[in-house]
Amino acid sequence: MTLDEAWRILSEHQFKRTKNRETLLEYFAEHDKYMSAMEVRNFMAEDNPGISYDTIYRNLATFSELGILEETELNGERHFRMQCDAKNHHHHFICTECGKTRSISHCPMETITGELSGYEVEGHKFEIYGKCPICISQ
């Protein structure tokens, strides 16, 4: 997802271009990893100490609903990252320490659908969690 694509989606849904939204989107575009709302709030508070956690969380939820951000749950908490290449179907390994991801091109649904004869699959999400080589070495 590029910043231009994100702004096009927001514009199509009548969301205004605000400084906070610009900062949020730029932050996600620069960091290729999953981040919690608190991590994002801490970053935003550096330049805008009065920004509320609710404002950030509301925007993150909206971005996720619109497909601008991807969302997963790590350690019982929602984490977000910029939507990656939605054109090519793939899944992710997610580091539980630093939040960085690695794409996995193989889809396990190819083998699973054979066990679901008579069922209609509407979608799926497959994620692998663990530690990346950098976090293992620390």
N, CA, C and O atoms as a GROMACS GRO file, in nm:
protein
  552
    1MET      N    1   0.085  -0.117   0.000
    1MET     CA    2   0.000   0.000   0.000
    1MET      C    3   0.089   0.124   0.000
    1MET      O    4   0.176   0.139   0.086
    2THR      N    5   0.067   0.210  -0.096
    2THR     CA    6   0.142   0.336  -0.099
    2THR      C    7   0.061   0.443  -0.027
    2THR      O    8  -0.058   0.426  -0.002
    3LEU      N    9   0.128   0.552   0.006
    3LEU     CA   10   0.057   0.664   0.070
    3LEU      C   11  -0.050   0.719  -0.023
    3LEU      O   12  -0.159   0.753   0.023
    4ASP      N   13  -0.021   0.728  -0.152
    4ASP     CA   14  -0.122   0.776  -0.248
    4ASP      C   15  -0.245   0.687  -0.250
    4ASP      O   16  -0.358   0.736  -0.254
    5GLU      N   17  -0.223   0.555  -0.247
    5GLU     CA   18  -0.336   0.461  -0.244
    5GLU      C   19  -0.417   0.479  -0.116
    5GLU      O   20  -0.540   0.478  -0.119
    6ALA      N   21  -0.348   0.496  -0.003
    6ALA     CA   22  -0.417   0.515   0.124
    6ALA      C   23  -0.503   0.641   0.121
    6ALA      O   24  -0.618   0.640   0.165
    7TRP      N   25  -0.448   0.750   0.069
    7TRP     CA   26  -0.524   0.876   0.063
    7TRP      C   27  -0.641   0.866  -0.034
    7TRP      O   28  -0.746   0.927  -0.012
    8ARG      N   29  -0.624   0.790  -0.141
    8ARG     CA   30  -0.734   0.770  -0.235
    8ARG      C   31  -0.850   0.698  -0.166
    8ARG      O   32  -0.966   0.736  -0.180
    9ILE      N   33  -0.817   0.593  -0.091
    9ILE     CA   34  -0.919   0.517  -0.018
    9ILE      C   35  -0.988   0.606   0.085
    9ILE      O   36  -1.111   0.605   0.094
   10LEU      N   37  -0.911   0.682   0.162
   10LEU     CA   38  -0.970   0.770   0.263
   10LEU      C   39  -1.060   0.874   0.198
   10LEU      O   40  -1.169   0.903   0.248
   11SER      N   41  -1.016   0.930   0.087
   11SER     CA   42  -1.095   1.030   0.015
   11SER      C   43  -1.226   0.971  -0.037
   11SER      O   44  -1.331   1.034  -0.028
   12GLU      N   45  -1.219   0.849  -0.091
   12GLU     CA   46  -1.339   0.782  -0.140
   12GLU      C   47  -1.442   0.759  -0.030
   12GLU      O   48  -1.562   0.751  -0.057
   13HIS      N   49  -1.395   0.749   0.094
   13HIS     CA   50  -1.484   0.728   0.209
   13HIS      C   51  -1.508   0.857   0.288
   13HIS      O   52  -1.549   0.853   0.404
   14GLN      N   53  -1.480   0.970   0.225
   14GLN     CA   54  -1.504   1.103   0.281
   14GLN      C   55  -1.429   1.132   0.411
   14GLN      O   56  -1.482   1.201   0.499
   15PHE      N   57  -1.308   1.081   0.423
   15PHE     CA   58  -1.225   1.115   0.538
   15PHE      C   59  -1.133   1.229   0.498
   15PHE      O   60  -1.072   1.227   0.391
   16LYS      N   61  -1.124   1.329   0.585
   16LYS     CA   62  -1.041   1.446   0.558
   16LYS      C   63  -0.893   1.415   0.579
   16LYS      O   64  -0.856   1.325   0.655
   17ARG      N   65  -0.812   1.491   0.509
   17ARG     CA   66  -0.666   1.479   0.524
   17ARG      C   67  -0.625   1.568   0.641
   17ARG      O   68  -0.629   1.691   0.630
   18THR      N   69  -0.587   1.506   0.751
   18THR     CA   70  -0.546   1.581   0.870
   18THR      C   71  -0.398   1.555   0.897
   18THR      O   72  -0.340   1.459   0.846
   19LYS      N   73  -0.339   1.640   0.976
   19LYS     CA   74  -0.198   1.626   1.012
   19LYS      C   75  -0.176   1.494   1.086
   19LYS      O   76  -0.078   1.424   1.060
   20ASN      N   77  -0.266   1.458   1.178
   20ASN     CA   78  -0.251   1.333   1.253
   20ASN      C   79  -0.256   1.212   1.161
   20ASN      O   80  -0.176   1.120   1.176
   21ARG      N   81  -0.349   1.212   1.066
   21ARG     CA   82  -0.358   1.100   0.972
   21ARG      C   83  -0.235   1.093   0.883
   21ARG      O   84  -0.185   0.985   0.854
   22GLU      N   85  -0.186   1.209   0.840
   22GLU     CA   86  -0.064   1.211   0.760
   22GLU      C   87   0.052   1.150   0.838
   22GLU      O   88   0.127   1.067   0.785
   23THR      N   89   0.068   1.191   0.963
   23THR     CA   90   0.177   1.142   1.046
   23THR      C   91   0.164   0.991   1.067
   23THR      O   92   0.262   0.919   1.057
   24LEU      N   93   0.042   0.944   1.097
   24LEU     CA   94   0.019   0.801   1.117
   24LEU      C   95   0.057   0.720   0.993
   24LEU      O   96   0.131   0.622   1.001
   25LEU      N   97   0.006   0.762   0.879
   25LEU     CA   98   0.032   0.688   0.756
   25LEU      C   99   0.181   0.689   0.719
   25LEU      O  100   0.235   0.587   0.677
   26GLU      N  101   0.246   0.804   0.735
   26GLU     CA  102   0.389   0.812   0.705
   26GLU      C  103   0.470   0.721   0.798
   26GLU      O  104   0.566   0.657   0.756
   27TYR      N  105   0.430   0.717   0.925
   27TYR     CA  106   0.498   0.632   1.022
   27TYR      C  107   0.488   0.485   0.982
   27TYR      O  108   0.588   0.413   0.984
   28PHE      N  109   0.369   0.442   0.945
   28PHE     CA  110   0.351   0.303   0.904
   28PHE      C  111   0.425   0.274   0.773
   28PHE      O  112   0.480   0.165   0.756
   29ALA      N  113   0.425   0.370   0.682
   29ALA     CA  114   0.494   0.350   0.554
   29ALA      C  115   0.645   0.334   0.574
   29ALA      O  116   0.711   0.264   0.497
   30GLU      N  117   0.700   0.397   0.678
   30GLU     CA  118   0.843   0.392   0.704
   30GLU      C  119   0.886   0.270   0.787
   30GLU      O  120   1.004   0.238   0.792
   31HIS      N  121   0.791   0.203   0.850
   31HIS     CA  122   0.824   0.092   0.939
   31HIS      C  123   0.753  -0.035   0.890
   31HIS      O  124   0.631  -0.046   0.900
   32ASP      N  125   0.828  -0.127   0.839
   32ASP     CA  126   0.774  -0.251   0.785
   32ASP      C  127   0.762  -0.355   0.896
   32ASP      O  128   0.835  -0.454   0.898
   33LYS      N  129   0.671  -0.330   0.988
   33LYS     CA  130   0.650  -0.423   1.099
   33LYS      C  131   0.516  -0.395   1.165
   33LYS      O  132   0.455  -0.290   1.143
   34TYR      N  133   0.470  -0.489   1.245
   34TYR     CA  134   0.348  -0.471   1.323
   34TYR      C  135   0.380  -0.387   1.447
   34TYR      O  136   0.484  -0.406   1.511
   35MET      N  137   0.290  -0.294   1.479
   35MET     CA  138   0.309  -0.208   1.596
   35MET      C  139   0.178  -0.198   1.673
   35MET      O  140   0.070  -0.199   1.614
   36SER      N  141   0.189  -0.188   1.804
   36SER     CA  142   0.072  -0.170   1.888
   36SER      C  143   0.028  -0.024   1.885
   36SER      O  144   0.105   0.065   1.848
   37ALA      N  145  -0.095  -0.001   1.925
   37ALA     CA  146  -0.146   0.136   1.932
   37ALA      C  147  -0.065   0.218   2.031
   37ALA      O  148  -0.046   0.339   2.011
   38MET      N  149  -0.016   0.156   2.137
   38MET     CA  150   0.065   0.228   2.236
   38MET      C  151   0.199   0.270   2.177
   38MET      O  152   0.247   0.380   2.203
   39GLU      N  153   0.261   0.184   2.097
   39GLU     CA  154   0.386   0.222   2.031
   39GLU      C  155   0.363   0.342   1.939
   39GLU      O  156   0.444   0.435   1.936
   40VAL      N  157   0.253   0.339   1.866
   40VAL     CA  158   0.219   0.449   1.776
   40VAL      C  159   0.191   0.576   1.857
   40VAL      O  160   0.235   0.684   1.818
   41ARG      N  161   0.120   0.562   1.967
   41ARG     CA  162   0.088   0.678   2.051
   41ARG      C  163   0.215   0.741   2.106
   41ARG      O  164   0.228   0.863   2.109
   42ASN      N  165   0.309   0.658   2.150
   42ASN     CA  166   0.435   0.710   2.203
   42ASN      C  167   0.511   0.789   2.097
   42ASN      O  168   0.569   0.893   2.127
   43PHE      N  169   0.511   0.740   1.974
   43PHE     CA  170   0.574   0.813   1.864
   43PHE      C  171   0.501   0.945   1.838
   43PHE      O  172   0.565   1.049   1.826
   44MET      N  173   0.369   0.940   1.830
   44MET     CA  174   0.290   1.060   1.800
   44MET      C  175   0.304   1.165   1.910
   44MET      O  176   0.302   1.285   1.882
   45ALA      N  177   0.317   1.121   2.033
   45ALA     CA  178   0.324   1.213   2.147
   45ALA      C  179   0.452   1.296   2.146
   45ALA      O  180   0.458   1.401   2.211
   46GLU      N  181   0.555   1.250   2.075
   46GLU     CA  182   0.679   1.327   2.068
   46GLU      C  183   0.655   1.466   2.009
   46GLU      O  184   0.710   1.564   2.058
   47ASP      N  185   0.574   1.473   1.903
   47ASP     CA  186   0.544   1.602   1.839
   47ASP      C  187   0.410   1.660   1.880
   47ASP      O  188   0.384   1.778   1.860
   48ASN      N  189   0.324   1.576   1.937
   48ASN     CA  190   0.190   1.619   1.973
   48ASN      C  191   0.154   1.558   2.109
   48ASN      O  192   0.078   1.462   2.114
   49PRO      N  193   0.209   1.612   2.218
   49PRO     CA  194   0.191   1.551   2.350
   49PRO      C  195   0.045   1.542   2.396
   49PRO      O  196   0.012   1.462   2.483
   50GLY      N  197  -0.041   1.623   2.339
   50GLY     CA  198  -0.182   1.621   2.381
   50GLY      C  199  -0.269   1.522   2.306
   50GLY      O  200  -0.388   1.511   2.335
   51ILE      N  201  -0.212   1.451   2.210
   51ILE     CA  202  -0.294   1.358   2.132
   51ILE      C  203  -0.344   1.245   2.220
   51ILE      O  204  -0.270   1.189   2.300
   52SER      N  205  -0.470   1.212   2.203
   52SER     CA  206  -0.529   1.109   2.289
   52SER      C  207  -0.510   0.971   2.228
   52SER      O  208  -0.504   0.954   2.106
   53TYR      N  209  -0.501   0.874   2.316
   53TYR     CA  210  -0.490   0.735   2.276
   53TYR      C  211  -0.614   0.696   2.195
   53TYR      O  212  -0.604   0.621   2.097
   54ASP      N  213  -0.731   0.746   2.236
   54ASP     CA  214  -0.856   0.713   2.165
   54ASP      C  215  -0.853   0.762   2.020
   54ASP      O  216  -0.900   0.691   1.931
   55THR      N  217  -0.799   0.880   1.997
   55THR     CA  218  -0.789   0.933   1.860
   55THR      C  219  -0.702   0.842   1.775
   55THR      O  220  -0.738   0.810   1.662
   56ILE      N  221  -0.591   0.801   1.828
   56ILE     CA  222  -0.501   0.714   1.754
   56ILE      C  223  -0.568   0.579   1.729
   56ILE      O  224  -0.566   0.529   1.616
   57TYR      N  225  -0.626   0.521   1.831
   57TYR     CA  226  -0.688   0.389   1.820
   57TYR      C  227  -0.804   0.392   1.720
   57TYR      O  228  -0.821   0.299   1.642
   58ARG      N  229  -0.882   0.497   1.724
   58ARG     CA  230  -0.995   0.512   1.631
   58ARG      C  231  -0.945   0.518   1.487
   58ARG      O  232  -1.003   0.454   1.399
   59ASN      N  233  -0.839   0.594   1.462
   59ASN     CA  234  -0.783   0.604   1.328
   59ASN      C  235  -0.724   0.470   1.284
   59ASN      O  236  -0.742   0.430   1.169
   60LEU      N  237  -0.655   0.401   1.373
   60LEU     CA  238  -0.598   0.271   1.337
   60LEU      C  239  -0.709   0.172   1.302
   60LEU      O  240  -0.697   0.098   1.205
   61ALA      N  241  -0.816   0.171   1.379
   61ALA     CA  242  -0.928   0.082   1.350
   61ALA      C  243  -0.993   0.116   1.216
   61ALA      O  244  -1.028   0.026   1.140
   62THR      N  245  -1.008   0.244   1.188
   62THR     CA  246  -1.064   0.288   1.059
   62THR      C  247  -0.975   0.246   0.944
   62THR      O  248  -1.023   0.194   0.844
   63PHE      N  249  -0.845   0.269   0.957
   63PHE     CA  250  -0.750   0.231   0.852
   63PHE      C  251  -0.755   0.080   0.828
   63PHE      O  252  -0.745   0.034   0.714
   64SER      N  253  -0.771   0.004   0.935
   64SER     CA  254  -0.778  -0.141   0.923
   64SER      C  255  -0.908  -0.183   0.852
   64SER      O  256  -0.905  -0.267   0.762
   65GLU      N  257  -1.019  -0.124   0.891
   65GLU     CA  258  -1.148  -0.154   0.828
   65GLU      C  259  -1.147  -0.122   0.679
   65GLU      O  260  -1.212  -0.191   0.600
   66LEU      N  261  -1.075  -0.018   0.640
   66LEU     CA  262  -1.069   0.023   0.500
   66LEU      C  263  -0.964  -0.053   0.420
   66LEU      O  264  -0.953  -0.034   0.298
   67GLY      N  265  -0.887  -0.139   0.486
   67GLY     CA  266  -0.786  -0.217   0.416
   67GLY      C  267  -0.654  -0.146   0.395
   67GLY      O  268  -0.570  -0.191   0.317
   68ILE      N  269  -0.635  -0.034   0.463
   68ILE     CA  270  -0.509   0.040   0.453
   68ILE      C  271  -0.404  -0.025   0.542
   68ILE      O  272  -0.287  -0.035   0.505
   69LEU      N  273  -0.447  -0.068   0.659
   69LEU     CA  274  -0.358  -0.138   0.752
   69LEU      C  275  -0.403  -0.283   0.765
   69LEU      O  276  -0.522  -0.315   0.753
   70GLU      N  277  -0.306  -0.370   0.789
   70GLU     CA  278  -0.334  -0.508   0.826
   70GLU      C  279  -0.336  -0.513   0.978
   70GLU      O  280  -0.277  -0.427   1.045
   71GLU      N  281  -0.402  -0.612   1.031
   71GLU     CA  282  -0.414  -0.623   1.176
   71GLU      C  283  -0.392  -0.767   1.219
   71GLU      O  284  -0.433  -0.860   1.150
   72THR      N  285  -0.327  -0.784   1.333
   72THR     CA  286  -0.312  -0.915   1.394
   72THR      C  287  -0.314  -0.897   1.545
   72THR      O  288  -0.311  -0.785   1.595
   73GLU      N  289  -0.318  -1.006   1.616
   73GLU     CA  290  -0.314  -1.000   1.762
   73GLU      C  291  -0.186  -1.066   1.810
   73GLU      O  292  -0.158  -1.181   1.777
   74LEU      N  293  -0.109  -0.991   1.888
   74LEU     CA  294   0.014  -1.042   1.948
   74LEU      C  295   0.008  -1.016   2.098
   74LEU      O  296  -0.017  -0.904   2.141
   75ASN      N  297   0.030  -1.118   2.175
   75ASN     CA  298   0.029  -1.106   2.321
   75ASN      C  299  -0.100  -1.044   2.372
   75ASN      O  300  -0.098  -0.963   2.465
   76GLY      N  301  -0.213  -1.080   2.311
   76GLY     CA  302  -0.343  -1.033   2.356
   76GLY      C  303  -0.375  -0.889   2.318
   76GLY      O  304  -0.470  -0.830   2.371
   77GLU      N  305  -0.298  -0.831   2.229
   77GLU     CA  306  -0.315  -0.690   2.192
   77GLU      C  307  -0.317  -0.675   2.040
   77GLU      O  308  -0.241  -0.742   1.970
   78ARG      N  309  -0.403  -0.586   1.991
   78ARG     CA  310  -0.408  -0.561   1.847
   78ARG      C  311  -0.281  -0.490   1.802
   78ARG      O  312  -0.235  -0.395   1.865
   79HIS      N  313  -0.225  -0.536   1.691
   79HIS     CA  314  -0.108  -0.474   1.629
   79HIS      C  315  -0.141  -0.446   1.483
   79HIS      O  316  -0.220  -0.518   1.422
   80PHE      N  317  -0.081  -0.342   1.429
   80PHE     CA  318  -0.113  -0.295   1.295
   80PHE      C  319   0.014  -0.276   1.214
   80PHE      O  320   0.121  -0.251   1.269
   81ARG      N  321   0.000  -0.288   1.082
   81ARG     CA  322   0.108  -0.256   0.990
   81ARG      C  323   0.046  -0.215   0.858
   81ARG      O  324  -0.071  -0.245   0.831
   82MET      N  325   0.123  -0.147   0.776
   82MET     CA  326   0.073  -0.104   0.646
   82MET      C  327   0.040  -0.228   0.563
   82MET      O  328   0.115  -0.326   0.562
   83GLN      N  329  -0.072  -0.223   0.493
   83GLN     CA  330  -0.114  -0.334   0.407
   83GLN      C  331  -0.004  -0.362   0.305
   83GLN      O  332   0.043  -0.270   0.237
   84CYS      N  333   0.035  -0.486   0.294
   84CYS     CA  334   0.140  -0.517   0.197
   84CYS      C  335   0.075  -0.554   0.064
   84CYS      O  336  -0.043  -0.526   0.042
   85ASP      N  337   0.148  -0.616  -0.021
   85ASP     CA  338   0.106  -0.646  -0.158
   85ASP      C  339  -0.020  -0.732  -0.159
   85ASP      O  340  -0.012  -0.855  -0.153
   86ALA      N  341  -0.135  -0.668  -0.167
   86ALA     CA  342  -0.262  -0.740  -0.166
   86ALA      C  343  -0.288  -0.811  -0.299
   86ALA      O  344  -0.376  -0.897  -0.306
   87LYS      N  345  -0.215  -0.776  -0.402
   87LYS     CA  346  -0.237  -0.837  -0.534
   87LYS      C  347  -0.184  -0.980  -0.539
   87LYS      O  348  -0.239  -1.064  -0.612
   88ASN      N  349  -0.080  -1.009  -0.464
   88ASN     CA  350  -0.022  -1.143  -0.461
   88ASN      C  351  -0.055  -1.210  -0.329
   88ASN      O  352  -0.011  -1.166  -0.223
   89HIS      N  353  -0.133  -1.317  -0.336
   89HIS     CA  354  -0.176  -1.388  -0.216
   89HIS      C  355  -0.054  -1.447  -0.144
   89HIS      O  356   0.025  -1.520  -0.204
   90HIS      N  357  -0.041  -1.414  -0.017
   90HIS     CA  358   0.068  -1.467   0.063
   90HIS      C  359   0.033  -1.456   0.212
   90HIS      O  360  -0.068  -1.397   0.249
   91HIS      N  361   0.118  -1.511   0.294
   91HIS     CA  362   0.100  -1.509   0.439
   91HIS      C  363   0.229  -1.459   0.503
   91HIS      O  364   0.325  -1.426   0.433
   92HIS      N  365   0.230  -1.454   0.636
   92HIS     CA  366   0.345  -1.394   0.704
   92HIS      C  367   0.397  -1.476   0.822
   92HIS      O  368   0.322  -1.544   0.892
   93PHE      N  369   0.529  -1.468   0.839
   93PHE     CA  370   0.593  -1.500   0.966
   93PHE      C  371   0.602  -1.367   1.039
   93PHE      O  372   0.645  -1.268   0.980
   94ILE      N  373   0.562  -1.363   1.166
   94ILE     CA  374   0.565  -1.240   1.244
   94ILE      C  375   0.652  -1.260   1.368
   94ILE      O  376   0.629  -1.352   1.446
   95CYS      N  377   0.753  -1.176   1.383
   95CYS     CA  378   0.839  -1.183   1.501
   95CYS      C  379   0.764  -1.129   1.622
   95CYS      O  380   0.714  -1.016   1.620
   96THR      N  381   0.755  -1.210   1.725
   96THR     CA  382   0.682  -1.170   1.845
   96THR      C  383   0.761  -1.072   1.931
   96THR      O  384   0.706  -1.013   2.024
   97GLU      N  385   0.889  -1.053   1.901
   97GLU     CA  386   0.971  -0.958   1.975
   97GLU      C  387   0.969  -0.819   1.912
   97GLU      O  388   0.938  -0.721   1.980
   98CYS      N  389   1.002  -0.811   1.783
   98CYS     CA  390   1.017  -0.680   1.719
   98CYS      C  391   0.903  -0.645   1.624
   98CYS      O  392   0.893  -0.530   1.580
   99GLY      N  393   0.817  -0.742   1.590
   99GLY     CA  394   0.703  -0.714   1.503
   99GLY      C  395   0.732  -0.719   1.355
   99GLY      O  396   0.641  -0.703   1.274
  100LYS      N  397   0.858  -0.741   1.316
  100LYS     CA  398   0.891  -0.748   1.174
  100LYS      C  399   0.830  -0.873   1.112
  100LYS      O  400   0.806  -0.973   1.181
  101THR      N  401   0.807  -0.866   0.982
  101THR     CA  402   0.743  -0.977   0.913
  101THR      C  403   0.828  -1.028   0.798
  101THR      O  404   0.918  -0.960   0.749
  102ARG      N  405   0.797  -1.148   0.757
  102ARG     CA  406   0.856  -1.206   0.637
  102ARG      C  407   0.743  -1.274   0.561
  102ARG      O  408   0.666  -1.351   0.619
  103SER      N  409   0.735  -1.246   0.433
  103SER     CA  410   0.630  -1.306   0.350
  103SER      C  411   0.656  -1.454   0.328
  103SER      O  412   0.770  -1.498   0.314
  104ILE      N  413   0.546  -1.529   0.325
  104ILE     CA  414   0.549  -1.672   0.294
  104ILE      C  415   0.458  -1.691   0.174
  104ILE      O  416   0.338  -1.666   0.181
  105SER      N  417   0.515  -1.736   0.064
  105SER     CA  418   0.436  -1.746  -0.058
  105SER      C  419   0.348  -1.870  -0.064
  105SER      O  420   0.244  -1.869  -0.130
  106HIS      N  421   0.386  -1.977   0.004
  106HIS     CA  422   0.305  -2.100   0.003
  106HIS      C  423   0.180  -2.081   0.088
  106HIS      O  424   0.187  -2.028   0.199
  107CYS      N  425   0.068  -2.123   0.035
  107CYS     CA  426  -0.058  -2.113   0.109
  107CYS      C  427  -0.103  -2.252   0.152
  107CYS      O  428  -0.122  -2.339   0.068
  108PRO      N  429  -0.120  -2.275   0.283
  108PRO     CA  430  -0.161  -2.407   0.330
  108PRO      C  431  -0.305  -2.444   0.292
  108PRO      O  432  -0.344  -2.559   0.306
  109MET      N  433  -0.382  -2.348   0.246
  109MET     CA  434  -0.521  -2.377   0.209
  109MET      C  435  -0.528  -2.476   0.094
  109MET      O  436  -0.627  -2.547   0.078
  110GLU      N  437  -0.424  -2.481   0.014
  110GLU     CA  438  -0.421  -2.575  -0.098
  110GLU      C  439  -0.438  -2.719  -0.049
  110GLU      O  440  -0.502  -2.800  -0.117
  111THR      N  441  -0.382  -2.751   0.065
  111THR     CA  442  -0.396  -2.887   0.118
  111THR      C  443  -0.517  -2.901   0.210
  111THR      O  444  -0.572  -3.010   0.222
  112ILE      N  445  -0.558  -2.795   0.272
  112ILE     CA  446  -0.669  -2.800   0.368
  112ILE      C  447  -0.804  -2.811   0.298
  112ILE      O  448  -0.893  -2.880   0.348
  113THR      N  449  -0.822  -2.746   0.186
  113THR     CA  450  -0.953  -2.746   0.120
  113THR      C  451  -1.000  -2.886   0.084
  113THR      O  452  -1.120  -2.910   0.075
  114GLY      N  453  -0.908  -2.979   0.062
  114GLY     CA  454  -0.946  -3.117   0.033
  114GLY      C  455  -1.021  -3.182   0.149
  114GLY      O  456  -1.099  -3.274   0.129
  115GLU      N  457  -0.996  -3.134   0.269
  115GLU     CA  458  -1.063  -3.187   0.388
  115GLU      C  459  -1.197  -3.117   0.414
  115GLU      O  460  -1.266  -3.152   0.510
  116LEU      N  461  -1.233  -3.020   0.333
  116LEU     CA  462  -1.355  -2.942   0.355
  116LEU      C  463  -1.458  -2.963   0.245
  116LEU      O  464  -1.527  -2.870   0.206
  117SER      N  465  -1.466  -3.084   0.195
  117SER     CA  466  -1.563  -3.115   0.091
  117SER      C  467  -1.705  -3.080   0.140
  117SER      O  468  -1.746  -3.120   0.248
  118GLY      N  469  -1.776  -3.006   0.057
  118GLY     CA  470  -1.912  -2.966   0.093
  118GLY      C  471  -1.919  -2.833   0.167
  118GLY      O  472  -2.029  -2.782   0.190
  119TYR      N  473  -1.807  -2.776   0.204
  119TYR     CA  474  -1.801  -2.648   0.273
  119TYR      C  475  -1.766  -2.537   0.174
  119TYR      O  476  -1.698  -2.562   0.074
  120GLU      N  477  -1.812  -2.417   0.201
  120GLU     CA  478  -1.776  -2.302   0.120
  120GLU      C  479  -1.685  -2.210   0.201
  120GLU      O  480  -1.729  -2.148   0.298
  121VAL      N  481  -1.558  -2.203   0.163
  121VAL     CA  482  -1.461  -2.120   0.233
  121VAL      C  483  -1.474  -1.977   0.180
  121VAL      O  484  -1.467  -1.955   0.059
  122GLU      N  485  -1.493  -1.882   0.269
  122GLU     CA  486  -1.509  -1.741   0.230
  122GLU      C  487  -1.382  -1.660   0.247
  122GLU      O  488  -1.372  -1.549   0.194
  123GLY      N  489  -1.288  -1.712   0.318
  123GLY     CA  490  -1.163  -1.641   0.338
  123GLY      C  491  -1.079  -1.714   0.441
  123GLY      O  492  -1.125  -1.808   0.506
  124HIS      N  493  -0.956  -1.670   0.455
  124HIS     CA  494  -0.868  -1.729   0.556
  124HIS      C  495  -0.753  -1.634   0.585
  124HIS      O  496  -0.725  -1.540   0.511
  125LYS      N  497  -0.688  -1.663   0.697
  125LYS     CA  498  -0.569  -1.587   0.737
  125LYS      C  499  -0.476  -1.687   0.803
  125LYS      O  500  -0.517  -1.762   0.892
  126PHE      N  501  -0.351  -1.687   0.760
  126PHE     CA  502  -0.253  -1.780   0.813
  126PHE      C  503  -0.129  -1.702   0.854
  126PHE      O  504  -0.069  -1.633   0.772
  127GLU      N  505  -0.092  -1.713   0.980
  127GLU     CA  506   0.026  -1.642   1.032
  127GLU      C  507   0.108  -1.739   1.116
  127GLU      O  508   0.055  -1.824   1.186
  128ILE      N  509   0.238  -1.723   1.106
  128ILE     CA  510   0.331  -1.801   1.188
  128ILE      C  511   0.401  -1.703   1.281
  128ILE      O  512   0.448  -1.598   1.237
  129TYR      N  513   0.408  -1.738   1.410
  129TYR     CA  514   0.469  -1.649   1.510
  129TYR      C  515   0.597  -1.710   1.564
  129TYR      O  516   0.606  -1.832   1.579
  130GLY      N  517   0.694  -1.628   1.594
  130GLY     CA  518   0.818  -1.673   1.653
  130GLY      C  519   0.916  -1.558   1.661
  130GLY      O  520   0.875  -1.442   1.663
  131LYS      N  521   1.044  -1.589   1.666
  131LYS     CA  522   1.147  -1.485   1.675
  131LYS      C  523   1.230  -1.486   1.547
  131LYS      O  524   1.266  -1.591   1.495
  132CYS      N  525   1.259  -1.365   1.497
  132CYS     CA  526   1.342  -1.351   1.378
  132CYS      C  527   1.489  -1.373   1.416
  132CYS      O  528   1.522  -1.369   1.534
  133PRO      N  529   1.577  -1.396   1.318
  133PRO     CA  530   1.719  -1.420   1.348
  133PRO      C  531   1.784  -1.308   1.431
  133PRO      O  532   1.868  -1.336   1.517
  134ILE      N  533   1.746  -1.184   1.406
  134ILE     CA  534   1.806  -1.072   1.482
  134ILE      C  535   1.766  -1.081   1.629
  134ILE      O  536   1.851  -1.065   1.717
  135CYS      N  537   1.638  -1.107   1.656
  135CYS     CA  538   1.592  -1.116   1.796
  135CYS      C  539   1.645  -1.240   1.866
  135CYS      O  540   1.669  -1.237   1.986
  136ILE      N  541   1.664  -1.348   1.792
  136ILE     CA  542   1.722  -1.469   1.851
  136ILE      C  543   1.865  -1.443   1.897
  136ILE      O  544   1.906  -1.491   2.002
  137SER      N  545   1.939  -1.367   1.818
  137SER     CA  546   2.081  -1.343   1.850
  137SER      C  547   2.103  -1.241   1.961
  137SER      O  548   2.215  -1.225   2.009
  138GLN      N  549   1.998  -1.174   2.003
  138GLN     CA  550   2.014  -1.071   2.108
  138GLN      C  551   2.003  -1.130   2.246
  138GLN      O  552   2.014  -1.058   2.345
   0.00000   0.00000   0.00000
